[in-house]
Amino acid sequence: MATPDYLWYKSAHFRSDLWLSRAYLSRRVICDVRKTRGRSINDQQQTVFAPEDAQDYGKDPIAVRETDKYVSEYVRGFVEKWDELIDWQQRAESEGRFFIDVLKARGKHAVLDVAAGTGFHSVQLLKAGFNVSSSDGSAEMLAKAFDNGMRHGVVLKTIHADWRWLNKDIHGKFDAIICLGNSFTHLFDEADRRRALAEFYAALKHDGILIIDQRNYDGILDHGFSSKHKYYYCGDQVVAEPVHVDEGLARFEYRFPDGSSHNLNMFPLRKQYMRGLLEDAGFRKIKTYGDFQEESEEANPDFFVHVAEKNYE
């Protein structure tokens, strides 16, 4: 499978040796073409990476409800701390073999991780023998993911791509696509959500599957926030909680041991709405798990995982 638009680093010790592929120079992975007209290529390249440390939501942070904001949210200072929030060892123990078993039970091998983040799931699946391609809309996250892969003894095939134009930058068909880490909630516009799912559907083989997760926003919206911190965000030294929630926005704050804090603005997807989007995109046999358990076994899960299959059989 040809995937030429890889972002490579020579090694974890030579991060400055970044080779920008043509994917970085395409209008869809840098920014909207309307924002780049009249600017030089060098100026455009600067927009690939987020600012160093400071997030900027303007005077009214809860008014910021735009899909494209996520790129500048993942500033380097936040990305460097992201693994403190996840805690790779604890997360691996809490998830166990759930994703590996779901994929192997269906005979899947070629996997596209479209929300690679700092590389946790890509690395786990590579170690389990899957053929994994890792993409993300944040170049900062991809840089960190590649370094993490090197530290774990694997080389990630990284691709900088926007879900809404996924098949422009990623070529070939996959057995499975995973979109994990509550990432889909970065899409604020319904048109963006539907377009992204259509791109995922098109990138899958005829019998491919999509595994996509989300926070239990139903519980947050209807009953307030609570979390067992047993799954996903397992770092016990980091506080992650919402500072504002309404039907159109969940603004989370992440406070770290060094006293720093960062925020993410996300769209609070309700479970049934998400399942409806998957059905509208053409997926069938949608099964939803709560914290990796059958739904009936977990009354108030922190996260839902949807396994959606293209196959009609």
RAPESUL-V349539 format. One record per residue. N is the residue number from 1. SS is DSSP state (A for helix, B for strand, O for the rest). PSI is psi in whole degrees, -180 to 180 (NA if undefined). OMEGA is omega as a letter, one per 30 degrees, with the letter a starting at -180 (none if undefined). Layout:
n	ss	psi	omega
N	SS	PSI	OMEGA
N	SS	PSI	OMEGA
This chain:
n	ss	psi	omega
1	O	124	a
2	O	120	l
3	O	81	a
4	O	-15	a
5	O	50	a
6	B	144	l
7	O	111	a
8	B	152	l
9	B	143	a
10	O	-39	l
11	O	172	a
12	O	-18	a
13	O	-3	a
14	O	57	a
15	O	-21	a
16	O	-17	a
17	O	61	a
18	B	128	l
19	B	111	l
20	O	117	l
21	O	175	a
22	A	-20	l
23	A	-35	l
24	A	-25	a
25	A	-1	l
26	O	151	a
27	A	-24	a
28	A	-24	a
29	A	-12	l
30	A	-60	l
31	O	176	l
32	O	137	a
33	A	-27	l
34	A	-25	a
35	A	-13	a
36	A	-8	a
37	O	137	l
38	O	3	l
39	O	152	a
40	O	164	l
41	A	-41	l
42	A	-40	l
43	A	-40	a
44	A	-37	a
45	A	-31	a
46	O	-21	a
47	O	-10	a
48	O	-45	a
49	O	145	l
50	O	168	l
51	O	166	a
52	O	-54	a
53	O	-41	a
54	O	127	l
55	O	151	a
56	O	109	l
57	O	7	l
58	O	-163	a
59	O	-25	a
60	O	86	a
61	A	-34	a
62	A	-6	l
63	A	-10	a
64	O	102	a
65	O	66	a
66	O	137	l
67	A	-44	a
68	A	-6	a
69	A	-26	a
70	A	-31	a
71	A	-46	a
72	A	-13	l
73	A	-37	a
74	O	68	l
75	O	160	a
76	A	-40	l
77	A	-33	l
78	A	-45	a
79	A	-40	a
80	A	-24	l
81	A	-5	a
82	A	-38	a
83	A	-20	l
84	A	-35	l
85	A	-42	a
86	A	-49	a
87	O	88	a
88	A	-44	a
89	A	-46	a
90	A	-38	a
91	A	-41	l
92	A	-40	l
93	A	-38	a
94	A	-37	l
95	A	-31	a
96	O	-135	a
97	O	22	a
98	A	-57	a
99	A	-38	l
100	A	-45	a
101	A	-39	l
102	A	-43	a
103	A	-45	a
104	A	-34	l
105	A	-25	a
106	O	8	l
107	O	32	a
108	O	144	a
109	O	-48	a
110	B	115	a
111	B	135	l
112	B	118	l
113	B	102	a
114	O	-6	l
115	O	60	a
116	O	-32	a
117	O	-132	l
118	O	9	l
119	O	6	a
120	A	-57	a
121	A	-36	l
122	A	-45	a
123	A	-44	a
124	A	-43	a
125	A	-37	l
126	A	-44	l
127	A	-26	l
128	O	1	l
129	O	6	l
130	O	155	l
131	B	107	a
132	B	133	l
133	B	136	a
134	B	121	l
135	B	160	l
136	B	156	l
137	O	-11	l
138	O	117	l
139	A	-32	l
140	A	-43	l
141	A	-42	a
142	A	-38	l
143	A	-45	l
144	A	-40	a
145	A	-43	a
146	A	-45	l
147	A	-43	l
148	A	-40	l
149	A	-44	l
150	A	-41	a
151	A	-26	l
152	O	9	l
153	O	20	l
154	O	155	l
155	O	116	a
156	O	140	l
157	B	100	a
158	B	141	a
159	B	122	l
160	B	114	a
161	O	148	l
162	O	130	a
163	A	-35	a
164	A	-18	l
165	A	38	a
166	A	-45	a
167	A	-2	l
168	A	-31	a
169	A	-17	l
170	O	127	a
171	O	152	a
172	O	174	a
173	O	148	a
174	B	152	l
175	B	-33	a
176	B	149	l
177	B	134	l
178	B	137	l
179	B	91	a
180	O	178	l
181	O	27	l
182	O	26	a
183	A	-32	a
184	A	-20	a
185	A	-1	l
186	A	-15	a
187	O	115	a
188	O	-29	a
189	O	136	l
190	A	-36	l
191	A	-37	l
192	A	-41	l
193	A	-45	a
194	A	-38	l
195	A	-42	l
196	A	-44	l
197	A	-36	l
198	A	-38	l
199	A	-41	l
200	A	-46	a
201	A	-43	a
202	A	-27	a
203	A	-7	a
204	B	151	l
205	B	172	a
206	B	-26	l
207	B	26	a
208	B	167	l
209	B	151	l
210	B	129	l
211	B	117	a
212	B	139	a
213	B	173	l
214	B	156	l
215	B	159	l
216	O	77	a
217	A	-23	l
218	A	-46	l
219	A	-40	a
220	A	-45	a
221	A	-39	a
222	A	-29	a
223	A	-3	a
224	O	167	a
225	O	135	l
226	O	150	a
227	O	138	l
228	O	-15	a
229	O	31	l
230	O	-28	a
231	O	159	l
232	O	-87	a
233	O	89	a
234	O	-6	a
235	O	115	a
236	O	-2	l
237	O	1	a
238	O	134	l
239	B	123	l
240	B	116	a
241	B	155	l
242	B	143	l
243	B	-11	l
244	B	135	l
245	B	129	l
246	B	-177	a
247	O	-16	a
248	O	-1	a
249	B	135	l
250	B	108	a
251	B	114	a
252	B	147	l
253	B	139	a
254	B	116	a
255	B	128	a
256	O	160	a
257	O	-26	a
258	O	4	l
259	O	-7	a
260	O	157	l
261	B	149	l
262	B	164	a
263	B	159	l
264	B	133	l
265	B	125	a
266	B	157	l
267	O	127	a
268	O	92	a
269	O	126	l
270	O	149	a
271	A	-51	a
272	A	-33	l
273	A	-43	l
274	A	-43	l
275	A	-37	l
276	A	-40	l
277	A	-41	l
278	A	-42	l
279	A	-43	l
280	A	-30	l
281	O	-11	l
282	O	-1	a
283	O	147	l
284	B	171	l
285	B	54	a
286	B	123	l
287	B	132	a
288	B	133	l
289	B	150	l
290	B	114	a
291	O	45	l
292	O	12	l
293	B	160	l
294	B	141	a
295	A	-38	a
296	A	-15	a
297	A	-13	a
298	O	110	a
299	O	-41	a
300	O	74	a
301	O	157	l
302	O	-36	a
303	B	152	l
304	B	144	l
305	B	122	l
306	B	128	l
307	B	110	a
308	B	128	a
309	B	142	l
310	O	-33	a
311	O	133	a
312	O	-15	a
313	O	NA	none
